[in-house]
Amino acid sequence: MKLLMIDDDQELTELLCDLLTLEGFEFEACHDSQLAMQHILQKHIDLVLLDVMMPGKNGFDILREMRAARLEIPVLMLTAKGDEFDRVLGLELGADDYLPKPFSDRELLARIKAILRRTHQVKIPEENSDDQVSHDDLVVYPRRQEVLHHGEPIELTSTEFLLLEQFLRHPGEILDKAKLNEQVLGKKLMPFDRSLDMHVSNLRKKIPDRDDNQPRIKTVRGKGYLWLQW
């Protein structure tokens, strides 16, 4: 797996290069935020580690450009410790997860591996009917991470795709928020953590309403979420 870190802190990227290469990753760093998109477009990248605070373009600018270009490469945002605004904005723009600075080596590795586990699946060229999940006018192909609405593709991030897959596999069931957080984000739900809520909000915006103009996802206060079956 190839990781690209976009951060102007050269000392930090050198330390992480040693750590992550020892863990078996290919690692590359980009210190100039103005050249970040060029790096991303020219190379095959499995995960981007993206710092928020950089001179010139900041991390949010780069993330906006990635998603506008329909690049669904997973992104782990590196935010200032305790800055909730940065975390929420990053998730709203399509980041897969965030990690406040300073962070420990163990936590960084755990977040990276969790994102890669849930976003990189074995690709099989041909699929049969058993390899798809459908409900009404939506069809999901898990192995190639494709979503079709009335036959037209919908662009989702890897995290949004996994969230939709869980909903379609359990229509009409209340999905416990804590359990869903572990299944989709790969981590336990912590107090005041709004990551899952933001991903659900983003998914709601991207999935068209039903033909009867009713919403598809209902929030069940104190419990979780429900994909409306009828």
C-alpha positions in Angstrom: 0.0 0.0 0.0 1.3 3.4 -1.0 0.8 6.4 1.4 1.2 10.1 0.5 1.7 12.6 3.3 1.0 16.2 2.5 2.6 18.3 5.3 5.0 21.2 5.4 6.7 19.8 8.5 9.7 18.0 7.0 11.0 16.7 10.4 7.7 15.0 11.1 7.4 13.4 7.6 11.0 12.0 7.9 10.1 10.4 11.2 6.9 8.9 9.8 8.8 7.7 6.7 11.0 5.6 8.9 8.1 4.3 10.9 5.7 3.5 8.1 8.3 1.9 5.8 9.3 -0.4 8.7 5.6 -1.4 8.8 5.7 -2.4 5.1 4.1 0.7 3.5 5.5 2.7 0.6 5.7 6.2 1.8 6.1 9.5 0.0 5.9 13.1 1.3 4.9 16.3 -0.4 5.9 19.5 1.5 4.5 22.0 -1.0 0.7 22.3 -0.8 0.7 24.0 -4.3 2.1 20.8 -5.8 -0.1 18.4 -3.9 -2.7 17.7 -6.6 0.1 17.1 -9.1 1.5 14.4 -6.9 -1.9 12.8 -6.3 -2.8 12.8 -10.0 0.5 11.4 -11.3 0.9 8.5 -8.9 -1.2 5.6 -7.6 -2.0 6.4 -4.0 -3.9 4.2 -1.6 -4.2 6.7 1.3 -3.5 10.4 1.8 -2.3 11.8 5.1 -3.4 15.4 4.8 -2.4 18.2 7.3 -4.9 21.0 7.7 -2.5 23.9 8.6 -0.1 24.7 5.7 1.1 27.9 4.0 -0.6 28.6 0.6 -3.3 26.0 0.1 -4.5 24.4 3.3 -5.7 20.9 3.7 -9.3 21.8 3.2 -8.5 23.4 -0.2 -6.7 20.2 -1.3 -9.5 18.0 -0.1 -12.1 20.1 -2.0 -10.0 19.8 -5.2 -9.8 16.0 -4.7 -13.5 15.5 -4.3 -14.4 18.0 -7.0 -12.1 15.9 -9.4 -14.0 12.8 -8.2 -10.9 11.4 -6.7 -12.2 9.0 -4.0 -8.8 8.2 -2.5 -9.2 7.7 1.3 -8.0 10.7 3.3 -6.9 10.9 6.9 -7.0 14.5 8.1 -4.3 15.7 10.6 -5.9 18.4 12.7 -5.0 20.7 15.6 -5.7 19.0 18.9 -9.1 19.9 20.3 -10.2 21.9 17.2 -13.7 20.5 16.6 -14.4 22.9 13.7 -11.5 21.5 11.7 -12.6 17.9 12.4 -16.2 18.6 11.4 -15.3 20.5 8.3 -12.9 17.9 7.1 -15.6 15.2 7.4 -18.1 17.4 5.7 -15.7 17.8 2.7 -15.3 14.0 2.4 -12.4 13.0 4.7 -12.6 9.4 5.9 -11.2 10.1 9.4 -9.2 12.6 11.4 -6.4 12.4 13.8 -5.5 15.3 16.2 -1.9 16.4 16.5 0.2 15.4 18.4 -0.5 11.7 18.0 1.2 8.5 19.0 2.8 6.1 16.5 0.4 3.4 17.6 -2.7 5.5 17.1 -1.6 6.6 13.7 -0.9 3.1 12.6 -4.2 1.9 13.9 -6.1 4.6 12.0 -4.2 3.9 8.8 -4.8 0.2 8.9 -8.5 0.6 9.8 -9.1 2.9 6.8 -7.2 0.6 4.5 -9.0 -2.5 5.8 -12.4 -1.1 5.1 -11.7 0.8 1.8 -9.5 -1.7 -0.1 -11.2 -4.9 -1.0 -10.1 -7.6 -3.5 -11.2 -6.6 -6.9 -12.8 -9.4 -9.0 -13.5 -8.6 -12.7 -16.8 -10.4 -13.1 -19.7 -10.3 -10.6 -22.9 -12.2 -10.5 -26.2 -11.5 -8.8 -24.9 -12.8 -5.5 -22.2 -10.1 -5.5 -24.7 -7.2 -5.4 -26.9 -5.6 -2.8 -30.0 -3.8 -4.0 -33.1 -2.0 -2.6 -35.7 -0.2 -4.8 -33.8 1.9 -7.3 -30.3 1.5 -5.8 -27.8 -1.2 -6.6 -24.5 -1.6 -4.8 -21.6 -3.7 -6.1 -19.4 -4.2 -3.1 -16.4 -5.7 -4.8 -15.9 -2.9 -7.2 -17.4 -0.2 -4.9 -19.9 1.0 -7.4 -23.4 2.4 -6.7 -26.1 2.8 -9.4 -29.3 4.8 -9.1 -31.7 4.0 -11.9 -28.6 2.7 -13.7 -26.6 5.9 -13.3 -23.5 5.9 -11.1 -23.3 7.9 -7.9 -19.9 9.1 -6.7 -19.3 8.2 -3.0 -16.2 8.1 -0.9 -15.1 4.7 0.3 -16.5 5.4 3.8 -19.9 6.6 2.4 -20.0 3.4 0.2 -19.5 1.1 3.2 -22.1 3.0 5.1 -24.6 2.7 2.3 -23.8 -1.0 2.0 -24.7 -1.6 5.6 -28.0 0.2 5.2 -29.0 -1.8 2.1 -28.1 -5.1 3.8 -30.5 -4.2 6.7 -33.5 -2.3 5.4 -36.1 -1.6 7.9 -33.8 -2.3 10.8 -32.5 0.2 13.4 -28.7 0.0 13.1 -27.1 0.7 16.5 -24.9 3.8 16.2 -22.0 2.3 18.3 -21.9 -0.9 16.3 -22.2 0.9 13.0 -19.3 3.2 14.0 -17.1 0.1 14.5 -18.3 -1.6 11.3 -17.8 1.5 9.1 -15.1 3.6 10.8 -13.2 0.7 12.4 -13.2 2.3 15.9 -15.2 2.5 19.0 -17.7 5.4 19.3 -16.4 8.0 21.8 -18.4 10.7 23.5 -18.9 13.8 21.4 -17.4 12.1 18.3 -19.6 13.2 15.4 -17.6 11.4 12.6 -20.4 8.9 11.8 -23.1 11.6 11.9 -21.1 13.7 9.3 -20.7 10.7 7.0 -24.4 9.9 7.2 -25.2 13.6 6.5 -22.9 13.5 3.4 -24.5 10.3 2.2 -28.0 11.8 2.6 -26.9 14.7 0.3 -25.6 12.4 -2.4 -28.3 9.7 -2.5 -31.4 11.1 -4.3 -34.8 10.9 -2.5 -37.1 8.1 -3.3 -39.5 8.3 -6.2 -42.2 9.3 -3.7 -40.0 12.2 -2.5 -39.5 10.6 0.9 -36.1 10.5 2.6 -34.3 7.2 2.8 -32.5 7.4 6.1 -34.2 8.2 9.4 -32.4 9.1 12.6 -33.7 7.2 15.6 -32.8 9.4 18.6 -30.8 7.6 21.2 -30.4 4.5 19.1 -29.0 4.9 15.7 -30.2 5.0 12.1 -32.9 3.3 10.0 -33.1 2.8 6.3 -36.8 3.1 5.5 -38.0 0.0 3.7 -41.3 1.3 2.3 
